[in-house]
């Protein structure tokens, strides 16, 4: 398992967008992402820095591994 990078909420959303997720709404300080044929929704905080535990939880909910997510960030 790789280590998690320090990312802003916008960077997290960009990485998930590369993986097929899309923003359906942005209300307050959270962006809600959905993916076709996927039951879960992701609620990404629009902060300067997303906490490591929160990021790990989002990755787990998306069905990705940390390494797969890191590859999406690097693109």
Secondary structure, 3 states (H helix, E strand, C coil): CCCCCCCCHHHHHHHHHHCCCEEEEEECCEEEEECCCCCCCEEEECCCCCCHHHHHHHHHHHCCCHHHHHHHHHC
